[in-house]
Amino acid sequence: MEFEVQIKTMLQDTVKGLATKEELKTAVREAQVAEIARQDAESKKAIDPLTTAIKEMQDESAKMRVQLRRLIFTGNAELHGPDGTWKGIWGSQELARQFGLVVLAEIGGSVKAREELKSLGIQVEKASVSGSAITSGEALMPTEFMGHLQAMMGRYGLIRRFANIMPVGNSGIASIQDSDPVVYAPGAGTAPTASAPGFKSIGIQPKKMLTLVPIDREVTEDAAAAIGEIVGQSIARAFAKKEDQCGFIGDGSATYFNFTGIVKAVMALSGTPSYIMGVRVQATAGTWAAITLGDVLALPGMIDDDAEDEASPDDLRWYCHRNFFWTVMIPLAIAAGGTSAMEMLATAFGRQRTFAGYPVSFSKVFPRVKAAADHEPLMLANLRQCLLLGDARELTIETSREAYFTTDQIGIRGSERIALSPYNLGTLNTDTTPVQGAVALLEADIA
């Protein structure tokens, strides 16, 4: 549109005698070059996330092939404990084998695997799923495996484990309870006043998320358990990783499926971070070494009282990268003094990490090192009270025999339709009646 306006303006100037024909030609050439450059930049902006996603998928596929071949060669040795128990994510070797047999039967076309499934009473049906029609040559995984896959996602992802998960439709609206019923003492013979929980509506926009896993066709039924473990783990982990990226740091761009995560939603409340009730700006600007214990301990006081639920005390927790925890938070605790070695070993250095009485969860989506611009390396939040993960359609596994026809591989496609919506983020401290939310952030001020 800008290109057309420039040309039209130059033509009008030429007619009015304000520009010569040569000047018009030069202006047209320059405008064309600028327009081509603009279009190239727009194309690159759209293609870059896709290129990154394809590269990640290729890398993951290569890792899977190496892992699968190693498991086949060792007879699944690394999936067994010293006492022979199964250590895989499916809970038992038999369940892992059954999942692998479904992959072999429905993708690889193994008659032997199909017959074994039939003897176990497992039926794989051709079907269509809302929002994702299954075409010829594809099959829908039996529902008995779906619950296990959902549980695996909670094992690998913090959003799936701690956010407020609820089934949603495609209406664009979800209702969240934001207040409890009122309690009265009316006295004898007096009817109490009717009261009900309060609800508020928040906007949602479910999006379909897909991942595709290739497996070599030459694998046999003997490798069914290994296939079940690797495919199940890879799909669950891939979705959990993407949910964490979108739910924590999504910036509304295509990279994050246009989802805005909780960190970006809080920071978007004001262009001046110090105005946001849920943001503590590093008191002394500089490196992470300039962050003080006061900066960190300010966050619990910035949280709404109801976010610290005594019925579920572990819901309110710290979220950060492990490097920030070890290089900033632990040194601050040690420097404070008065902490015995035993206390340190039982808390920060134990498997159940805590800091100032709150549990700590590590996530790779938070900054590993100080960034080049102001950033948020630490969050204290009750995700069940400030982030909705709406399941419009739970994780589904579909299989395709044609997906990798040219490379003689078989494809397993995982898909889900979800919505991610931050809420209860608090307001600005400049408001007439400031309100705290269920999340507080530390902003590292590098200036």
C-alpha positions in Angstrom: 0.0 0.0 0.0 2.8 2.4 0.9 4.5 1.6 -2.5 1.3 2.4 -4.4 0.9 5.7 -2.5 4.5 6.7 -3.4 4.0 6.0 -7.1 0.7 7.9 -7.1 2.2 10.9 -5.4 5.1 11.0 -7.9 2.7 10.8 -10.9 0.7 13.7 -9.5 3.9 15.7 -9.0 4.9 15.0 -12.6 1.5 16.1 -14.0 1.8 19.3 -11.9 5.3 19.9 -13.3 6.8 19.5 -9.8 9.0 16.5 -11.0 10.5 15.5 -14.3 10.0 12.1 -16.1 13.6 11.1 -15.2 13.0 11.9 -11.6 9.8 9.8 -11.8 11.7 6.8 -13.2 14.4 7.1 -10.5 11.7 7.3 -7.8 9.9 4.3 -9.2 13.1 2.2 -9.3 14.0 3.2 -5.7 10.4 2.5 -4.5 10.5 -0.9 -6.2 13.8 -1.8 -4.5 12.4 -0.7 -1.2 9.2 -2.6 -1.7 11.1 -5.8 -2.6 13.3 -5.4 0.5 10.3 -5.0 2.6 8.6 -8.1 1.2 11.8 -10.1 1.7 12.0 -9.0 5.3 8.3 -10.0 5.9 8.9 -13.4 4.2 12.0 -14.0 6.3 10.1 -13.0 9.5 7.4 -15.6 8.6 9.8 -18.3 7.5 12.4 -18.1 10.3 10.2 -19.7 13.0 9.2 -22.5 10.6 12.9 -23.1 9.7 13.7 -23.3 13.4 10.9 -25.7 14.1 11.9 -27.9 11.2 15.6 -27.9 12.4 14.4 -28.8 15.9 12.3 -31.7 14.5 15.2 -33.0 12.5 17.5 -32.9 15.4 15.0 -34.7 17.6 14.4 -37.3 15.0 18.2 -38.0 14.7 18.4 -38.4 18.5 15.4 -40.7 18.5 17.0 -43.0 15.9 20.2 -43.3 17.9 18.3 -44.0 21.1 16.1 -46.6 19.5 19.0 -48.4 17.9 20.8 -48.4 21.3 17.8 -49.8 23.1 17.3 -52.5 20.5 21.0 -53.5 20.6 21.1 -53.7 24.4 17.7 -55.4 24.8 16.2 -52.4 26.6 18.9 -52.8 29.4 18.8 -49.1 30.3 15.1 -49.2 30.9 15.4 -51.9 33.6 16.6 -51.2 37.2 19.1 -53.5 39.0 16.2 -55.6 40.3 14.7 -56.0 36.9 11.8 -53.5 37.3 10.8 -51.3 34.4 12.0 -47.7 34.6 10.3 -46.4 31.5 7.7 -43.7 31.4 4.8 -46.1 30.7 5.1 -47.7 34.1 5.4 -51.2 32.8 7.1 -52.9 29.9 3.9 -54.5 28.8 2.1 -51.1 28.4 5.1 -49.7 26.5 5.1 -52.8 24.3 1.4 -52.5 23.6 1.8 -48.9 22.5 4.7 -49.9 20.3 2.7 -52.7 18.8 0.0 -50.2 17.8 2.6 -48.1 16.1 4.0 -51.1 14.2 0.5 -52.5 13.3 -1.1 -49.3 12.1 1.8 -47.5 10.6 4.2 -50.3 9.6 1.3 -52.6 8.5 2.6 -55.5 10.6 0.2 -58.4 10.5 1.9 -60.1 13.4 1.5 -56.9 15.6 -2.1 -56.5 14.6 -2.9 -60.1 15.5 -1.2 -59.7 18.9 -3.2 -56.5 19.6 -6.4 -58.4 18.7 -5.5 -61.1 21.2 -5.1 -58.4 23.8 -8.5 -56.9 23.0 -6.9 -53.6 21.7 -8.7 -52.2 18.7 -7.4 -49.3 16.6 -10.2 -47.6 14.7 -10.3 -45.2 11.8 -12.1 -42.1 12.9 -12.3 -38.4 12.7 -11.5 -36.0 15.4 -13.1 -32.6 15.9 -10.9 -30.0 14.2 -8.7 -32.6 12.6 -10.1 -35.1 10.1 -8.2 -38.3 9.8 -7.7 -39.2 6.1 -7.2 -42.5 4.4 -4.3 -44.5 5.7 -4.4 -43.0 9.1 -5.5 -44.4 12.4 -6.5 -43.0 15.8 -4.7 -44.4 18.9 -6.8 -46.3 21.4 -8.1 -44.2 24.2 -6.5 -46.4 26.9 -3.1 -44.8 26.0 -4.3 -41.2 26.1 -4.5 -40.8 29.9 -0.9 -42.1 30.3 0.3 -39.6 27.6 -1.5 -36.7 29.4 0.2 -37.7 32.7 3.6 -37.8 30.8 3.1 -34.2 29.7 2.7 -33.2 33.4 5.9 -35.0 34.2 7.9 -33.0 31.6 6.0 -29.6 31.7 5.5 -27.1 34.5 2.5 -25.5 32.8 0.7 -28.8 32.4 1.6 -29.7 36.0 0.7 -26.5 37.8 -1.7 -24.3 35.7 -5.4 -24.1 36.0 -6.5 -26.8 33.5 -10.1 -27.0 32.4 -12.0 -28.2 29.4 -13.1 -25.4 27.1 -15.1 -25.1 23.9 -14.4 -22.8 20.9 -16.7 -20.0 22.1 -13.8 -17.6 22.9 -14.9 -17.3 26.5 -14.1 -19.2 29.7 -15.5 -18.6 33.2 -13.1 -18.5 36.2 -14.3 -18.4 39.8 -13.0 -15.2 41.4 -14.8 -15.0 44.7 -16.4 -17.3 47.4 -20.0 -17.3 48.7 -20.7 -14.8 51.5 -21.1 -16.2 55.0 -24.0 -14.8 57.2 -25.1 -15.2 60.8 -28.8 -14.4 60.4 -29.9 -15.6 63.9 -32.8 -18.0 64.8 -35.8 -17.9 62.6 -34.2 -15.7 60.0 -33.6 -17.0 56.5 -30.0 -16.5 55.3 -29.4 -14.3 52.3 -28.7 -16.3 49.1 -25.1 -16.2 48.0 -23.2 -17.9 45.3 -19.5 -18.0 44.1 -18.5 -15.1 41.8 -17.3 -15.8 38.3 -15.6 -13.7 35.7 -15.1 -14.3 32.0 -11.7 -14.4 30.3 -11.0 -14.6 26.6 -9.6 -17.7 25.1 -8.5 -18.7 21.6 -7.8 -22.4 21.2 -5.1 -23.3 18.8 -4.1 -26.6 17.3 -0.6 -27.8 18.1 1.1 -30.6 16.1 4.2 -32.6 16.2 5.4 -35.3 13.8 7.7 -38.2 14.8 9.4 -40.4 12.2 10.4 -44.0 12.9 12.4 -46.4 10.6 10.2 -49.0 8.9 12.6 -51.9 9.4 11.9 -52.1 13.1 10.2 -55.3 14.2 7.9 -56.5 16.9 10.9 -57.4 19.1 11.5 -53.6 19.5 7.9 -52.8 20.3 8.6 -51.8 23.9 11.5 -49.5 22.9 9.4 -47.9 20.2 6.6 -47.3 22.7 8.9 -45.7 25.2 10.7 -43.4 22.7 7.6 -42.3 20.7 5.5 -41.7 23.9 8.3 -39.8 25.6 9.2 -37.7 22.6 5.6 -36.6 21.8 4.7 -35.9 25.5 8.0 -34.0 26.1 7.7 -32.0 22.8 4.2 -30.8 23.7 5.1 -30.1 27.4 8.1 -28.0 26.2 6.0 -26.0 23.8 3.3 -25.4 26.4 5.9 -24.1 28.8 7.4 -21.8 26.2 4.0 -20.4 25.2 2.6 -20.2 28.8 5.6 -18.5 30.4 7.2 -16.3 27.8 4.9 -16.3 24.7 5.0 -12.9 23.1 1.9 -13.2 20.9 4.0 -14.0 17.8 3.8 -17.0 15.4 6.8 -18.6 17.2 4.4 -19.1 20.2 1.3 -19.8 18.1 0.1 -16.2 18.9 -0.2 -17.0 22.6 0.9 -14.4 25.2 2.5 -16.0 28.2 2.2 -14.9 31.8 5.5 -13.0 31.9 4.8 -10.9 28.8 1.1 -10.3 30.0 2.3 -8.9 33.3 4.9 -6.7 31.7 2.4 -5.5 29.1 0.3 -3.8 31.9 2.5 -0.7 31.7 5.5 0.6 29.8 6.9 1.6 33.1 7.6 -1.6 35.1 7.8 0.1 38.4 4.1 1.0 38.1 3.0 -2.6 37.9 1.9 -4.1 41.3 3.4 -7.5 40.4 6.9 -6.3 39.3 9.9 -5.6 41.5 12.6 -3.7 39.5 16.2 -4.6 40.6 17.0 -1.8 43.1 20.6 -1.3 41.9 20.9 -1.6 38.2 23.7 -3.8 36.8 24.6 -7.4 36.6 22.9 -10.3 38.4 25.5 -9.8 41.1 23.8 -6.5 41.9 20.6 -8.3 42.8 20.0 -8.2 46.5 18.2 -10.5 48.9 15.8 -7.6 49.4 15.0 -7.7 45.7 14.1 -11.4 45.9 12.3 -11.3 49.2 10.1 -8.4 48.0 8.2 -10.8 45.7 6.2 -12.7 48.4 4.9 -9.4 49.7 3.6 -8.5 46.2 1.4 -11.5 46.0 -2.4 -11.5 46.7 -3.1 -13.1 50.1 -5.5 -15.7 48.5 -2.7 -16.9 46.2 -1.0 -18.5 49.2 -3.6 -21.3 49.6 -3.0 -23.2 52.8 -4.9 -26.2 51.4 -2.4 -26.4 48.5 0.8 -24.7 49.9 3.0 -26.0 47.1 1.0 -24.2 44.4 2.8 -20.9 45.2 6.3 -21.4 44.0 9.4 -19.8 42.5 10.1 -20.3 38.8 13.5 -19.6 37.3 16.4 -21.2 35.4 18.6 -23.5 37.5 21.6 -21.3 36.7 19.9 -18.2 38.3 19.0 -20.3 41.4 22.6 -21.5 41.9 24.4 -18.3 41.0 22.1 -15.7 42.5 19.6 -17.1 45.0 21.8 -19.6 46.8 24.8 -17.2 47.2 22.3 -14.6 48.6 21.0 -17.1 51.1 24.6 -18.1 52.2 25.7 -14.5 52.4 22.8 -13.7 54.7 24.4 -16.0 57.4 22.8 -18.0 60.2 22.2 -21.0 58.0 23.6 -24.3 59.1 25.1 -26.8 56.6 22.4 -29.3 57.5 19.6 -26.7 56.7 21.2 -26.0 53.4 21.5 -29.7 52.5 17.9 -30.3 53.5 16.5 -27.4 51.4 18.3 -25.8 48.6 20.7 -28.7 48.0 18.1 -31.4 48.4 15.9 -32.8 45.6 12.9 -30.9 46.9 14.4 -27.4 46.6 13.0 -24.5 48.6 13.8 -20.8 49.0 12.3 -18.7 51.8 9.9 -21.5 52.5 8.5 -21.7 48.9 9.3 -24.6 46.6 11.5 -23.9 43.5 10.8 -25.2 40.0 13.4 -24.9 37.2 12.5 -24.1 33.6 14.7 -23.6 30.6 12.5 -20.9 29.2 13.7 -18.4 31.8 17.0 -16.6 31.2 20.1 -18.8 31.8 22.4 -15.8 32.0 22.0 -12.0 32.2 20.4 -10.8 28.9 21.5 -7.8 26.9 18.3 -5.9 27.8 16.1 -5.7 30.9 14.5 -9.1 31.5 12.6 -11.2 34.1 14.8 -14.1 35.5 12.6 -14.9 38.5 8.9 -15.4 39.1 6.8 -16.2 42.2 3.4 -17.4 41.2 0.4 -19.6 41.9 -0.2 -20.8 38.3 -3.6 -22.3 39.3 -4.8 -18.9 40.0 -3.3 -16.9 37.2 -2.9 -19.0 34.1 -5.7 -21.0 32.3 -4.7 -24.0 30.2 -7.9 -24.8 28.3 -8.2 -28.2 26.7 -10.4 -27.8 23.7 -9.2 -31.2 22.6 -6.8 -33.3 24.6 -3.6 -34.9 23.2 -4.4 -37.2 20.4 -2.1 -39.6 18.5 -2.7 -40.3 14.9 -0.6 -42.5 12.6 0.2 -42.3 8.9 1.8 -44.8 6.6 2.5 -42.2 3.9 4.0 -39.4 6.0 7.6 -40.4 5.2 7.2 -42.5 2.0 10.3 -41.2 0.3 12.6 -41.9 3.2 11.1 -45.3 4.0 10.0 -44.1 7.5 6.7 -44.2 9.3 5.2 -41.1 10.9 3.4 -40.6 14.2 1.5 -37.3 14.6 0.5 -35.9 17.9 -2.0 -33.1 18.1 -3.9 -31.1 20.7 -6.1 -28.1 20.7 -5.5 -25.8 23.7 -5.9 -22.2 24.9 -3.5 -20.4 27.2 -4.8 -17.3 28.9 -3.1 -15.4 31.8 -5.5 -13.7 34.3 -5.5 -12.4 37.9 -2.3 -10.4 37.2 -3.0 -7.5 39.5 -3.2 -3.8 38.4 -1.0 -0.7 38.5 0.1 0.9 41.8 -1.1 4.2 40.3 -4.7 3.0 40.2 -7.2 4.5 42.6 -7.6 1.0 44.2 -4.5 -1.0 43.4 -5.0 -4.8 43.3 -2.4 -7.5 43.8 -2.4 -10.6 41.6 -1.3 -14.2 41.9 2.1 -13.6 40.3 5.1 -11.4 41.0 8.2 -10.9 38.8 11.7 -9.7 39.4 12.9 -7.5 36.6 16.7 -7.4 36.2 17.6 -3.8 35.4 20.8 -3.8 33.5 21.1 -0.1 32.8 
